[in-house]
Amino acid sequence: MNLKTSIIIVNYNTTAVLRDCIESIFKFEKHDNFEIIIIDNDSKEDSQKLIEELKKEYNNINSIYLTELKSYSYANNRGIECSNGEFILIMNPDIIFVQPLFENIISQFNINKKIGAIAPALIGIDGKLQKFYYQKYPTIKQFIFFHSMILRFFYKTAFFVNRYQIDNRINLKNKNTFFVEHIPGAFFFTSRNVLNEVGLMDENFMLFYEDTDLSYRIRKKFELVVDTSMQIRHLGGTSFKEMQWWIYGRFISSMIYFFKKHYSNRRFKTLKNLSVFNAKCILFIEKILKLFGKKNEFRIKKYNNFLNLVKEI
């Protein structure tokens, strides 16, 4: 069978949402036109049982079980390598289809050969556009304003958010097609031909920025599109709700690696040194607060974890 679309889903302790995700795909898309490959990334919950149940219910689901926790990129790449579709959809398990999408998306690829990847509007459970998933490429100023110790003065200020962090052009009012810098990895629809030309996901990223990196590489040769005439529900952050201290280190370390890979050596070293200085300042403040019995164990763990990770970059 000549499949049009291969859907790659990495599962890591997300059985609570995985069934709803799979059922929503089959509800809205033609069953003979796609395959689903679920990569279980060494989940600690009983994911295998659910995945095997889904495979019995639907004959176009395949699975890969990793025996140790790997990077998100690594897991996706293993799925892509064993897929058969002309088009590739990298998708999170906390995505819920609310309308048919594939026929419209594929028609846009066929009409405009310059398109490299497409995403619909990500809608939260509150019914609103998830604007913060449509990010601009990272900069030094973005780190200072939104990830350093002085973020409290800027991260809720519309001027700084719109100028340095998000693509504020994207909205639901006009149902437009927007040509963008970055497509979120929650729903990243591209073609096998594009991936053959630019390469698969970079497995060196620790968790974040692999979609930014892939967007960056695709955009050098093709166009990236967000089409707000199409919508999809995104629950968001399902895998790591209990690991917030761990997330910061992975996020900033991945940002630094992105700088190292794509920007000048001067910009890379500036961000790395600045982020280390920021973490050490916060830990120094925590030592002072400890003298008054006011230390924050969460922050201490968070920034010590980052300092350990950044040594590897």
C-alpha positions as CSV (number, residue, x, y, z in Angstrom):
1,M,0.0,0.0,0.0
2,N,1.3,3.4,-1.0
3,L,0.9,5.4,2.2
4,K,0.6,9.2,2.1
5,T,1.4,10.0,5.8
6,S,3.5,8.4,8.5
7,I,2.6,9.7,12.0
8,I,5.5,9.5,14.5
9,I,4.5,9.7,18.2
10,V,7.0,9.4,21.0
11,N,5.4,8.2,24.2
12,Y,7.0,8.8,27.6
13,N,4.6,8.2,30.5
14,T,1.7,9.6,28.6
15,T,-0.8,6.7,28.6
16,A,-3.4,9.0,30.1
17,V,-3.7,10.9,26.9
18,L,-2.3,8.5,24.2
19,R,-5.6,6.6,23.6
20,D,-7.6,9.9,23.1
21,C,-4.9,11.1,20.7
22,I,-5.0,7.9,18.6
23,E,-8.8,7.7,18.6
24,S,-9.1,11.3,17.4
25,I,-6.9,10.6,14.4
26,F,-9.0,7.7,13.3
27,K,-12.1,9.7,13.9
28,F,-11.2,12.4,11.4
29,E,-8.7,10.9,8.9
30,K,-9.1,8.3,6.2
31,H,-7.9,5.0,7.7
32,D,-6.1,3.7,4.6
33,N,-4.1,6.8,4.0
34,F,-1.7,6.8,7.0
35,E,0.3,4.7,9.4
36,I,1.1,5.4,13.1
37,I,4.4,4.5,14.6
38,I,4.5,4.8,18.4
39,I,8.0,4.9,20.0
40,D,7.9,4.2,23.7
41,N,10.8,5.9,25.3
42,D,11.4,3.5,28.2
43,S,8.3,4.6,30.1
44,K,8.0,3.6,33.7
45,E,4.3,3.2,33.6
46,D,2.5,0.3,31.9
47,S,2.6,1.9,28.4
48,Q,3.3,-1.3,26.5
49,K,0.0,-2.8,27.5
50,L,-2.0,0.2,26.1
51,I,0.1,0.3,22.9
52,E,-0.4,-3.4,22.3
53,E,-4.2,-2.9,22.8
54,L,-4.2,-0.1,20.3
55,K,-2.4,-2.3,17.8
56,K,-5.0,-4.9,18.1
57,E,-7.8,-2.4,17.6
58,Y,-6.2,-0.7,14.6
59,N,-4.2,-2.5,11.9
60,N,-2.0,0.4,10.9
61,I,-0.3,1.0,14.2
62,N,3.3,-0.1,14.7
63,S,5.5,0.2,17.8
64,I,9.1,0.5,18.9
65,Y,10.1,-0.1,22.5
66,L,13.3,1.6,23.6
67,T,14.9,-0.2,26.6
68,E,16.6,3.0,28.0
69,L,15.6,6.6,28.0
70,K,16.9,8.4,24.9
71,S,16.6,11.9,23.6
72,Y,13.3,13.0,21.9
73,S,15.2,13.4,18.7
74,Y,16.7,9.9,18.9
75,A,13.2,8.4,19.4
76,N,11.6,10.3,16.6
77,N,14.5,9.4,14.2
78,R,14.0,5.7,14.9
79,G,10.4,6.0,14.0
80,I,11.0,8.0,10.8
81,E,13.6,5.4,9.7
82,C,11.1,2.6,9.7
83,S,8.2,4.6,8.3
84,N,6.8,4.3,4.8
85,G,4.8,7.5,4.1
86,E,5.5,10.1,1.5
87,F,4.9,12.7,4.3
88,I,6.0,12.6,7.9
89,L,4.1,14.0,10.8
90,I,6.1,14.4,14.0
91,M,3.4,14.7,16.7
92,N,3.1,14.7,20.5
93,P,0.8,12.2,22.2
94,D,-1.1,15.1,23.9
95,I,-2.6,16.3,20.5
96,I,-6.3,15.8,19.8
97,F,-7.7,16.1,16.3
98,V,-10.9,18.2,16.1
99,Q,-11.2,18.2,12.2
100,P,-9.7,16.5,9.2
101,L,-6.2,17.9,8.4
102,F,-4.1,15.7,6.1
103,E,-5.9,16.3,2.8
104,N,-5.7,20.1,3.2
105,I,-2.1,20.0,4.3
106,I,-0.9,17.7,1.5
107,S,-2.7,19.9,-1.1
108,Q,-0.7,22.9,0.1
109,F,2.5,20.9,-0.4
110,N,1.4,20.0,-3.9
111,I,0.4,23.5,-4.8
112,N,3.5,25.3,-3.4
113,K,6.7,23.2,-3.9
114,K,8.6,25.7,-1.8
115,I,6.8,24.6,1.4
116,G,9.0,22.6,3.7
117,A,6.8,22.1,6.7
118,I,3.3,23.0,7.9
119,A,1.5,23.3,11.3
120,P,-2.1,24.2,12.2
121,A,-3.0,26.5,15.0
122,L,-2.4,24.9,18.4
123,I,-5.4,25.4,20.6
124,G,-5.3,24.9,24.4
125,I,-8.0,23.3,26.5
126,D,-9.2,26.9,27.1
127,G,-10.0,27.3,23.4
128,K,-7.3,29.9,22.9
129,L,-4.3,30.0,20.6
130,Q,-1.1,28.8,22.3
131,K,0.9,31.8,21.2
132,F,4.1,30.8,23.1
133,Y,4.6,27.7,20.9
134,Y,5.3,30.0,17.9
135,Q,8.7,31.2,19.0
136,K,11.3,33.4,17.3
137,Y,14.8,32.1,17.0
138,P,16.8,32.4,20.3
139,T,19.0,35.5,21.0
140,I,21.1,36.8,23.9
141,K,18.4,39.3,24.7
142,Q,15.8,36.6,24.8
143,F,17.8,34.7,27.4
144,I,18.3,37.9,29.5
145,F,14.7,39.0,29.4
146,F,13.0,35.6,29.8
147,H,15.4,33.1,31.4
148,S,17.7,35.0,33.7
149,M,17.4,36.3,37.2
150,I,15.8,39.5,36.0
151,L,13.0,37.8,34.0
152,R,10.4,39.0,36.4
153,F,10.7,42.5,35.0
154,F,10.1,41.5,31.4
155,Y,8.4,38.1,30.8
156,K,4.9,39.5,31.2
157,T,5.5,42.7,29.3
158,A,3.9,42.6,25.9
159,F,6.5,44.8,24.2
160,F,9.4,42.5,25.2
161,V,7.4,39.3,24.6
162,N,6.3,40.3,21.1
163,R,9.7,41.8,20.1
164,Y,12.0,39.1,21.4
165,Q,10.1,35.9,22.1
166,I,7.0,35.1,20.1
167,D,5.7,35.6,16.5
168,N,2.8,37.9,17.4
169,R,1.5,38.0,13.9
170,I,-0.1,34.6,14.2
171,N,-3.8,34.9,15.2
172,L,-7.1,33.2,14.7
173,K,-9.1,36.2,13.5
174,N,-8.4,36.1,9.8
175,K,-7.7,32.4,9.3
176,N,-4.5,33.2,7.4
177,T,-1.4,31.4,6.2
178,F,1.7,32.7,8.0
179,F,5.2,32.2,6.8
180,V,7.2,31.7,10.0
181,E,10.7,31.0,11.4
182,H,9.8,28.1,13.6
183,I,7.2,25.3,13.7
184,P,6.5,23.6,17.1
185,G,7.4,20.0,17.5
186,A,4.0,19.3,18.9
187,F,2.7,19.0,15.3
188,F,5.4,19.2,12.6
189,F,4.2,18.1,9.2
190,T,6.8,17.7,6.6
191,S,7.7,15.5,3.6
192,R,10.2,12.6,3.3
193,N,11.9,14.5,0.4
194,V,12.5,17.5,2.7
195,L,14.0,15.4,5.4
196,N,16.2,13.6,2.9
197,E,17.5,16.9,1.8
198,V,18.1,18.6,5.2
199,G,18.6,15.5,7.5
200,L,16.7,14.1,10.4
201,M,16.4,15.6,13.9
202,D,19.7,16.3,15.7
203,E,20.1,13.7,18.4
204,N,22.5,15.9,20.4
205,F,19.7,18.1,21.7
206,M,18.9,17.2,25.3
207,L,15.2,17.7,25.0
208,F,14.3,21.2,23.7
209,Y,15.2,23.1,20.5
210,E,15.3,20.0,18.3
211,D,12.2,21.4,16.5
212,T,13.8,24.9,16.3
213,D,17.0,23.3,14.8
214,L,14.9,21.3,12.3
215,S,12.9,24.5,11.4
216,Y,16.2,26.5,11.0
217,R,17.7,23.9,8.6
218,I,14.5,23.5,6.6
219,R,14.0,27.3,6.3
220,K,17.4,27.7,4.6
221,K,15.9,25.9,1.6
222,F,12.1,25.9,2.0
223,E,9.3,27.9,3.6
224,L,7.6,27.1,7.0
225,V,3.9,27.7,7.2
226,V,1.4,28.0,10.1
227,D,-2.2,27.8,8.7
228,T,-4.7,29.1,11.2
229,S,-7.6,28.0,9.1
230,M,-6.8,24.6,10.6
231,Q,-6.9,23.9,14.3
232,I,-5.8,21.1,16.6
233,R,-6.1,20.8,20.4
234,H,-2.9,20.6,22.3
235,L,-2.9,19.7,26.0
236,G,0.7,20.6,26.6
237,G,3.5,19.4,28.9
238,T,2.0,16.0,29.7
239,S,5.3,14.0,30.1
240,F,7.2,16.2,32.5
241,K,4.7,17.8,34.9
242,E,6.6,16.5,37.9
243,M,10.1,17.4,36.8
244,Q,10.1,21.2,36.5
245,W,13.5,21.6,38.2
246,W,15.0,19.3,35.6
247,I,13.4,21.1,32.6
248,Y,15.3,24.4,33.0
249,G,18.7,22.7,32.7
250,R,17.7,20.8,29.6
251,F,16.1,23.9,28.0
252,I,19.0,26.3,28.5
253,S,21.6,23.7,27.7
254,S,19.8,23.0,24.4
255,M,19.6,26.8,23.7
256,I,23.3,27.0,24.2
257,Y,23.9,24.0,21.8
258,F,21.7,25.7,19.2
259,F,23.9,28.8,19.4
260,K,27.0,26.6,19.1
261,K,25.7,24.9,16.0
262,H,24.2,27.8,14.1
263,Y,25.6,31.1,15.4
264,S,29.1,32.6,15.7
265,N,31.6,31.3,18.3
266,R,31.5,34.7,20.0
267,R,27.7,34.5,20.4
268,F,27.9,30.9,21.6
269,K,30.5,31.7,24.3
270,T,28.6,34.9,25.3
271,L,25.4,32.9,26.0
272,K,27.3,30.1,27.7
273,N,29.2,32.4,30.0
274,L,26.2,34.6,30.7
275,S,24.0,31.6,31.6
276,V,26.7,30.1,33.9
277,F,27.2,33.5,35.6
278,N,23.4,33.8,36.1
279,A,23.2,30.4,37.7
280,K,26.1,31.0,40.0
281,C,24.7,34.4,41.1
282,I,21.4,32.7,42.0
283,L,23.1,30.0,43.9
284,F,25.2,32.6,45.8
285,I,22.0,34.4,46.7
286,E,20.6,31.1,48.0
287,K,23.6,30.7,50.2
288,I,22.9,34.1,51.8
289,L,19.2,33.3,52.2
290,K,20.2,30.0,53.9
291,L,21.8,32.0,56.7
292,F,18.4,33.4,57.5
293,G,16.6,30.1,57.1
294,K,15.0,31.1,53.8
295,K,16.8,28.9,51.2
296,N,14.8,27.5,48.2
297,E,15.7,23.9,47.7
298,F,13.9,23.8,44.4
299,R,16.0,26.7,43.0
300,I,19.2,25.2,44.3
301,K,18.5,21.8,42.7
302,K,17.4,23.5,39.4
303,Y,20.5,25.6,38.9
304,N,23.0,23.0,40.2
305,N,21.5,20.6,37.6
306,F,22.0,23.2,34.9
307,L,25.7,23.8,35.8
308,N,26.3,20.1,35.6
309,L,24.7,19.8,32.2
310,V,26.4,22.9,30.7
311,K,29.8,21.4,31.3
312,E,29.2,18.9,28.5
313,I,28.6,21.6,25.8
